Amino acid sequence: MINSISIQRGDQLLSLPSGNNEDIIFSRSVILLTEHNVDGTVGFILNKPLDLTLSDLIPTIESSFTIYEGGPVQKNRIFYIHSRPELISDSIHIIDDLYWGVDFEDLPNILAKGLLDKNDIRFFLGYSGWDYDQLKNEIEDKFWITTNNLETTTIFSQSPKELWRNSLAKLGKQYSLWLNAPENPNFN
């Protein structure tokens, strides 16, 4: 049997309530895939803000940027996605005008000058990662729906609270059942 699942950098994963919702991190999550190759897949959860700012984690940087849950891997590292490659060197292109990075060498100076705002960059604690075949298996098992309908020009300005629901609604009526399902099926 030929595997017809196609995964590529820039795709988004939407978790399904019937899928891997035993892991609260991924419940109703929208994940932007920033890398996919033979070594595996890397992504960041776009809609899980934490009650932390960048200054809370790096006191030498004065910044009120919210930190988002990136995923369960490397929870001791901060990553970011952004739309300003002309300001931030060594960034990795994702898709359209989106990039990701881990280099904090120039970032404190860029932030101090006020050259970035919340519509340019988003910070994550940790990341989501899968071995090469692991993600394909989870998609086949209906843990995730893949899509590429996220408007990259509004990725930073969309309400995290409504992102999962709005993204799922764009996929059509076949997913409408999930839109009103309780987050915890035991409350049904």
URBELFEN-V257371 format. One record per residue. RES is the residue in one letter. PSI is psi as a letter, one per 20 degrees, with the letter a starting at -180 (none if undefined). OMEGA is omega as a letter, one per 20 degrees, with the letter a starting at -180 (999 if undefined). Layout:
# URBELFEN-V257371
res->RES psi->PSI omega->OMEGA
res->RES psi->PSI omega->OMEGA
This chain:
# URBELFEN-V257371
res->M psi->p omega->r
res->I psi->p omega->r
res->N psi->o omega->a
res->S psi->j omega->a
res->I psi->p omega->r
res->S psi->p omega->r
res->I psi->p omega->r
res->Q psi->r omega->r
res->R psi->p omega->a
res->G psi->i omega->r
res->D psi->r omega->r
res->Q psi->q omega->r
res->L psi->p omega->r
res->L psi->p omega->r
res->S psi->q omega->r
res->L psi->q omega->r
res->P psi->h omega->a
res->S psi->i omega->a
res->G psi->c omega->a
res->N psi->l omega->a
res->N psi->j omega->r
res->E psi->h omega->r
res->D psi->o omega->a
res->I psi->h omega->r
res->I psi->h omega->a
res->F psi->i omega->a
res->S psi->p omega->r
res->R psi->l omega->a
res->S psi->q omega->r
res->V psi->p omega->a
res->I psi->p omega->r
res->L psi->p omega->r
res->L psi->p omega->a
res->T psi->i omega->r
res->E psi->p omega->r
res->H psi->o omega->r
res->N psi->a omega->a
res->V psi->h omega->r
res->D psi->i omega->r
res->G psi->a omega->a
res->T psi->p omega->r
res->V psi->q omega->r
res->G psi->r omega->a
res->F psi->p omega->r
res->I psi->p omega->a
res->L psi->i omega->a
res->N psi->k omega->r
res->K psi->m omega->r
res->P psi->q omega->r
res->L psi->r omega->r
res->D psi->l omega->a
res->L psi->q omega->r
res->T psi->r omega->r
res->L psi->h omega->r
res->S psi->h omega->r
res->D psi->h omega->a
res->L psi->h omega->r
res->I psi->n omega->a
res->P psi->h omega->r
res->T psi->i omega->r
res->I psi->o omega->r
res->E psi->o omega->a
res->S psi->p omega->r
res->S psi->j omega->r
res->F psi->p omega->r
res->T psi->q omega->r
res->I psi->p omega->r
res->Y psi->q omega->r
res->E psi->o omega->r
res->G psi->h omega->a
res->G psi->a omega->a
res->P psi->i omega->a
res->V psi->p omega->r
res->Q psi->l omega->a
res->K psi->i omega->r
res->N psi->j omega->a
res->R psi->q omega->r
res->I psi->p omega->r
res->F psi->r omega->r
res->Y psi->q omega->r
res->I psi->q omega->a
res->H psi->r omega->r
res->S psi->k omega->a
res->R psi->m omega->a
res->P psi->h omega->r
res->E psi->i omega->r
res->L psi->h omega->a
res->I psi->o omega->a
res->S psi->r omega->r
res->D psi->k omega->r
res->S psi->q omega->a
res->I psi->p omega->a
res->H psi->p omega->r
res->I psi->f omega->a
res->I psi->q omega->r
res->D psi->c omega->a
res->D psi->k omega->r
res->L psi->q omega->a
res->Y psi->r omega->r
res->W psi->q omega->a
res->G psi->r omega->r
res->V psi->i omega->a
res->D psi->p omega->r
res->F psi->j omega->a
res->E psi->g omega->a
res->D psi->i omega->a
res->L psi->g omega->r
res->P psi->g omega->r
res->N psi->g omega->r
res->I psi->g omega->r
res->L psi->g omega->a
res->A psi->h omega->r
res->K psi->i omega->r
res->G psi->k omega->a
res->L psi->i omega->r
res->L psi->q omega->r
res->D psi->a omega->a
res->K psi->i omega->r
res->N psi->j omega->a
res->D psi->h omega->a
res->I psi->q omega->r
res->R psi->p omega->a
res->F psi->q omega->a
res->F psi->q omega->r
res->L psi->o omega->a
res->G psi->a omega->r
res->Y psi->r omega->r
res->S psi->p omega->a
res->G psi->q omega->a
res->W psi->q omega->r
res->D psi->r omega->a
res->Y psi->g omega->a
res->D psi->i omega->a
res->Q psi->g omega->a
res->L psi->g omega->r
res->K psi->g omega->r
res->N psi->g omega->r
res->E psi->h omega->r
res->I psi->g omega->r
res->E psi->h omega->r
res->D psi->j omega->r
res->K psi->k omega->r
res->F psi->h omega->a
res->W psi->q omega->r
res->I psi->p omega->r
res->T psi->q omega->r
res->T psi->r omega->r
res->N psi->k omega->a
res->N psi->j omega->r
res->L psi->p omega->r
res->E psi->o omega->a
res->T psi->h omega->r
res->T psi->i omega->a
res->T psi->j omega->a
res->I psi->h omega->a
res->F psi->h omega->a
res->S psi->i omega->r
res->Q psi->q omega->r
res->S psi->p omega->r
res->P psi->h omega->a
res->K psi->h omega->a
res->E psi->i omega->a
res->L psi->g omega->a
res->W psi->g omega->a
res->R psi->g omega->a
res->N psi->h omega->r
res->S psi->g omega->r
res->L psi->h omega->r
res->A psi->h omega->r
res->K psi->i omega->a
res->L psi->i omega->r
res->G psi->r omega->a
res->K psi->h omega->a
res->Q psi->i omega->r
res->Y psi->j omega->a
res->S psi->h omega->r
res->L psi->h omega->a
res->W psi->h omega->a
res->L psi->h omega->a
res->N psi->j omega->r
res->A psi->q omega->r
res->P psi->q omega->r
res->E psi->h omega->r
res->N psi->o omega->a
res->P psi->h omega->r
res->N psi->i omega->r
res->F psi->j omega->a
res->N psi->none omega->999
